[in-house]
Amino acid sequence: EAAEGKFDEAEEYYDRAVALDRNSSQGIQGLAGIRIHRNELGEAEQLLRRAAQLTPEDPALFYNFGIVLARQGKLAEAIPSFRAALERKPDYTEAREQLIQ
């Protein structure tokens, strides 16, 4: 329960960041991370799509997007996301491991 309180606190922080700057990719990705933790994958997917428009060079964004898609059973969509993460960061071990699975 204490951990969930930390997520609530973080969510408030990211909500404020996005309220101050609607184009805060970091804030949007933070909210997506919380949604992933809470298994709210549809919302996380929407947030990550928005963040990808703002910072298309961010490898972690594409990795997280791939994770969200894979957890939803959208493997055909997840694979290009992991590949995109590797294109942006060739030594991204976690993304490479997802492609091997």
trRosetta pair geometry for C-beta under 8 A, 3 or more apart (Angstrom, degrees):
i j d omega theta_ij theta_ji phi_ij phi_ji
1 4 5.6 -50 -152 33 38 112
1 5 6.7 46 147 -24 64 100
2 5 5.5 -49 -157 29 37 118
2 6 6.9 40 147 -20 64 99
3 6 5.6 -50 -158 29 39 114
3 7 6.8 38 146 -17 66 100
4 7 5.4 -50 -153 34 40 113
4 8 6.5 45 147 -22 67 100
5 8 5.5 -49 -149 33 35 114
5 9 6.4 36 150 -19 65 104
6 9 5.5 -52 -148 37 33 114
6 10 6.2 34 152 -18 66 105
7 10 5.6 -52 -144 39 33 112
7 11 6.2 40 152 -26 64 103
7 34 5.5 136 -168 -136 98 99
7 37 6.0 -143 -120 99 140 149
7 38 7.3 145 159 -54 151 102
8 11 5.6 -51 -149 31 30 115
8 12 6.7 33 151 -19 62 101
9 12 5.9 -52 -155 31 32 111
9 13 6.7 34 148 -19 63 105
10 13 5.4 -53 -152 35 37 116
10 14 6.3 30 154 -14 70 105
10 30 6.7 -135 165 175 102 112
10 34 6.2 179 98 -80 112 122
11 14 5.9 -56 -145 41 31 106
11 15 6.1 37 154 -23 65 106
11 31 6.8 79 -135 -117 73 73
11 34 5.1 122 -83 -155 94 171
12 15 5.6 -52 -145 35 29 115
12 16 6.5 30 155 -19 63 104
13 16 6.0 -58 -155 34 28 109
13 17 6.5 28 149 -20 64 106
13 30 7.5 -75 95 145 97 151
14 17 5.4 -50 -146 35 37 115
14 18 6.3 31 157 -15 68 105
14 27 4.8 149 -159 -160 75 74
14 28 7.8 156 -179 -62 112 16
14 30 3.9 -158 -102 99 133 122
14 31 4.7 -178 132 -57 139 79
14 34 7.1 -160 31 -9 150 133
15 18 6.0 -59 -148 40 28 105
15 19 6.2 32 151 -23 64 108
15 27 8.0 165 -52 -177 11 113
15 31 7.1 97 -67 -90 62 118
16 19 5.5 -54 -145 35 32 114
16 20 6.4 29 156 -17 65 106
17 20 5.9 -59 -153 37 28 108
17 21 6.7 -37 168 42 64 93
17 24 5.0 -134 147 118 97 165
17 26 7.1 -75 154 92 148 91
17 27 3.5 -164 105 -99 118 128
17 30 7.3 59 51 41 144 141
18 21 6.9 -83 -135 73 28 57
18 22 6.3 51 -180 -117 72 39
18 24 5.4 -133 -95 51 55 115
18 27 4.2 -174 -57 130 78 134
18 28 6.1 102 -100 -67 120 68
18 31 6.8 -7 -32 -28 144 137
19 22 7.9 20 -128 -72 17 66
20 24 7.3 48 74 -34 84 139
21 24 4.1 97 90 -45 106 101
21 27 7.0 141 72 9 92 142
23 54 5.5 163 -167 -123 82 130
24 27 3.6 42 109 15 122 116
24 28 6.3 155 92 -15 67 83
25 28 5.6 -56 -145 40 34 111
25 29 6.0 32 156 -18 68 107
25 51 4.7 105 -150 -150 83 86
25 54 4.2 -166 -75 100 107 128
25 55 4.1 67 -148 -8 172 122
25 58 7.0 173 150 -21 141 153
25 61 7.5 -44 177 -85 116 139
26 29 5.8 -55 -144 39 28 109
26 30 6.3 34 152 -24 62 105
27 30 5.5 -52 -150 32 31 115
27 31 6.6 31 153 -16 64 102
28 31 5.8 -53 -153 36 33 110
28 32 6.4 36 147 -21 64 105
28 47 5.3 -178 178 -174 87 92
28 48 7.9 158 139 -84 102 32
28 50 5.6 -120 -166 96 149 112
28 51 4.4 -176 101 -74 124 100
28 54 7.2 117 31 26 146 145
29 32 5.3 -50 -147 35 37 117
29 33 6.4 45 151 -25 66 100
29 47 7.4 156 -92 142 31 109
29 48 7.1 67 -111 -104 71 71
29 51 5.0 97 -62 -128 84 162
29 58 7.8 -96 -75 134 151 158
29 60 7.6 68 -166 108 147 108
29 61 6.1 -91 -104 -100 127 90
29 64 7.2 113 -154 54 98 160
30 33 5.6 -49 -151 30 32 114
30 34 6.8 32 151 -16 62 101
31 34 5.7 -53 -154 34 36 112
31 35 6.5 36 149 -18 66 105
31 47 5.4 -142 94 -140 103 153
32 35 5.5 -55 -150 37 35 113
32 36 6.4 40 150 -23 67 101
32 43 7.9 -166 -118 123 60 75
32 44 4.6 97 -159 -149 76 74
32 47 3.9 -164 -76 97 95 128
32 48 4.9 102 -136 -57 155 82
32 51 6.7 -82 -18 -8 143 140
32 64 6.6 98 124 140 126 138
32 68 7.7 -66 -179 -63 108 145
33 36 5.5 -48 -149 31 33 114
33 37 6.5 36 151 -20 63 102
33 44 7.8 110 -53 -130 16 112
33 64 7.1 -65 -85 -142 77 146
34 37 5.5 -50 -151 34 34 115
34 38 6.4 19 154 -6 66 109
35 38 5.8 -63 -144 48 32 102
35 40 4.2 -87 -160 75 84 103
35 41 7.2 148 143 -84 99 23
35 43 4.6 -134 -143 93 144 105
35 44 3.8 -173 100 -67 120 87
35 47 6.5 145 17 14 146 140
36 39 7.5 28 -179 -79 32 31
36 40 7.7 -83 -54 53 20 65
36 41 7.0 59 -112 -100 58 67
36 44 4.8 96 -60 -118 73 156
36 64 6.9 -97 -59 -165 155 103
36 67 7.0 39 -141 108 136 121
36 68 6.2 -98 -101 -85 103 95
39 71 7.9 -134 -136 158 77 141
40 43 4.5 -7 141 35 108 118
40 44 6.1 130 94 -25 71 92
41 44 5.3 -53 -141 38 37 115
41 45 6.1 43 157 -26 68 101
41 68 5.3 158 -156 -159 91 86
41 71 5.6 -149 -108 96 145 117
41 72 5.2 179 135 -66 144 103
42 45 5.7 -50 -150 30 29 113
42 46 6.8 28 152 -16 61 103
42 72 7.7 107 -69 -103 64 136
43 46 5.8 -54 -152 35 35 111
43 47 6.4 33 153 -17 67 106
44 47 5.7 -57 -149 39 32 111
44 48 6.2 27 156 -16 67 109
44 64 7.9 -113 171 156 114 104
44 68 4.9 -154 109 -117 118 136
45 48 5.9 -59 -145 39 28 107
45 49 6.4 33 155 -23 64 104
45 65 7.3 89 -129 -143 64 75
45 68 5.0 178 -76 141 77 136
45 69 7.0 99 -110 -71 113 69
45 72 7.2 -4 -57 -25 137 152
46 49 5.8 -52 -149 31 30 113
46 50 6.6 30 152 -17 62 105
47 50 5.7 -57 -155 36 33 112
47 51 6.3 30 151 -17 68 107
48 51 5.4 -51 -142 39 37 112
48 52 6.2 45 155 -28 66 102
48 61 6.3 157 -155 -170 91 83
48 64 6.1 -155 -112 104 136 103
48 65 4.5 172 150 -90 142 90
48 68 6.3 177 10 18 151 153
49 52 5.7 -51 -150 29 30 115
49 53 7.1 33 151 -21 59 99
49 65 7.6 111 -64 -125 56 122
50 53 6.0 -54 -162 27 35 111
50 54 7.0 22 147 -11 64 108
51 54 5.6 -63 -155 40 40 109
51 55 6.2 -28 169 37 77 97
51 58 7.6 -56 148 54 105 144
51 61 5.5 -147 117 -137 118 128
52 55 7.2 -82 -128 66 24 59
52 56 5.8 57 178 -99 67 67
52 58 7.9 -130 -111 51 56 103
52 61 5.8 163 -85 146 74 131
52 62 7.3 88 -110 -77 112 73
52 65 6.7 31 -61 -67 129 151
53 56 7.1 8 -128 -58 16 95
55 58 4.4 40 129 -18 114 120
55 61 6.3 148 89 -27 104 156
57 88 6.0 151 -173 -135 56 125
58 61 4.0 69 97 -1 113 116
58 62 7.2 161 96 -9 67 82
58 88 7.2 46 110 158 10 161
59 62 5.9 -60 -156 39 40 107
59 63 6.3 42 149 -22 72 105
59 84 7.8 -177 -127 124 63 69
59 85 4.4 91 -168 -155 82 69
59 86 7.6 105 -144 -49 118 19
59 88 3.9 -167 -75 90 92 118
59 89 3.8 -41 -55 3 171 116
59 92 5.5 -146 162 -76 138 146
59 95 7.2 -88 175 -36 105 150
60 63 5.4 -51 -146 36 36 115
60 64 6.2 34 156 -16 68 105
60 85 7.3 85 -74 -133 17 111
61 64 6.0 -58 -149 39 27 106
61 65 6.2 30 151 -21 63 109
62 65 5.3 -50 -142 37 33 117
62 66 6.4 40 154 -22 63 102
62 81 4.9 -172 -176 -172 80 74
62 82 7.3 166 139 -85 97 20
62 84 4.2 -130 -154 95 153 108
62 85 4.0 -164 90 -63 110 80
62 88 6.8 133 21 17 138 134
62 95 7.6 33 103 -114 97 135
63 66 5.7 -56 -155 33 30 112
63 67 6.6 31 148 -20 64 103
63 81 7.3 157 -89 144 17 96
63 82 6.7 61 -115 -114 59 63
63 85 4.2 85 -58 -111 78 156
63 92 6.6 -140 -74 175 129 137
63 94 6.2 59 -156 98 138 113
63 95 4.9 -100 -104 -78 102 100
63 98 7.6 155 -148 2 81 148
64 67 5.4 -48 -149 32 37 115
64 68 6.5 38 152 -19 66 102
65 68 5.8 -52 -150 35 32 111
65 69 6.4 29 153 -16 65 107
65 81 4.6 -137 97 -151 102 140
66 69 5.7 -57 -145 40 31 109
66 70 6.1 31 157 -20 67 108
66 78 4.4 93 -158 -165 72 79
66 79 7.5 108 -137 -58 112 12
66 81 3.5 -175 -69 97 86 117
66 82 4.3 99 -131 -53 165 77
66 85 6.7 -83 -6 -14 134 129
66 95 7.1 95 42 -130 156 86
66 98 6.1 100 131 134 133 159
67 70 5.8 -56 -145 38 27 110
67 71 6.3 26 157 -18 64 108
67 78 7.6 113 -47 -142 14 117
67 98 7.4 -104 -79 -109 71 147
68 71 6.0 -57 -148 37 27 109
68 72 6.6 18 154 -12 62 110
69 72 5.8 -66 -153 41 31 107
69 74 4.2 -83 -173 78 85 111
69 75 7.5 148 132 -83 96 22
69 77 4.7 -124 -164 96 142 104
69 78 3.9 -175 94 -76 114 84
69 81 6.2 140 20 8 139 147
70 73 7.7 54 -179 -66 32 16
70 74 7.1 -95 -72 62 25 64
70 75 6.0 56 -119 -98 71 66
70 78 4.1 79 -59 -117 81 164
70 98 7.0 -122 -49 -163 160 118
74 77 4.3 -16 151 37 110 117
74 78 5.9 130 99 -32 75 91
75 78 5.2 -54 -139 33 36 116
75 79 6.5 46 164 -31 67 96
76 79 6.5 -40 -152 16 27 112
77 80 6.8 -59 -166 35 39 103
77 81 7.0 37 145 -18 67 111
78 81 5.5 -63 -158 36 41 115
78 82 6.4 35 152 -18 75 103
78 98 7.5 -110 152 160 114 126
79 82 6.0 -55 -150 35 33 106
79 83 6.4 32 153 -17 66 107
79 99 6.7 90 -140 -116 79 83
80 83 5.3 -54 -144 40 36 115
80 84 6.1 43 153 -25 67 102
81 84 5.5 -49 -147 32 32 114
81 85 6.7 36 151 -21 62 100
82 85 5.6 -48 -153 31 36 115
82 86 6.6 33 150 -15 65 104
82 95 4.6 162 -160 -166 80 86
82 96 7.8 158 170 -67 111 23
82 98 4.7 -144 -113 87 145 123
82 99 5.1 -178 121 -58 140 93
83 86 5.6 -56 -151 39 35 110
83 87 6.4 41 150 -25 67 101
83 95 8.0 171 -59 165 18 117
83 99 7.1 92 -66 -91 72 134
84 87 5.5 -46 -146 29 34 115
84 88 6.6 25 156 -11 63 107
85 88 6.1 -66 -155 42 30 105
85 89 6.4 -36 166 43 68 97
85 92 5.2 -119 142 106 100 166
85 95 4.0 -156 95 -107 129 152
86 89 6.8 -84 -130 72 27 58
86 90 6.0 53 -179 -118 73 42
86 92 5.5 -134 -95 48 58 113
86 95 5.1 -163 -55 113 84 132
86 96 6.3 97 -96 -69 124 78
86 99 7.6 -20 -31 -22 143 144
87 90 7.6 21 -127 -74 15 71
88 92 7.7 39 75 -30 78 140
89 92 4.2 87 98 -48 106 108
89 95 7.6 119 75 17 99 142
92 95 4.1 26 118 21 117 118
92 96 6.4 149 91 -18 67 87
93 96 5.6 -60 -149 38 32 111
93 97 6.2 33 155 -22 68 106
94 97 5.7 -52 -148 34 31 113
94 98 6.7 35 152 -22 62 102
95 98 5.7 -51 -154 30 34 113
95 99 6.9 31 150 -17 63 103
96 99 5.8 -57 -156 34 35 111
96 100 6.6 35 149 -23 67 105
97 100 5.6 -53 -149 31 36 113
97 101 6.8 44 153 -31 65 99
98 101 5.9 -46 -155 19 34 115
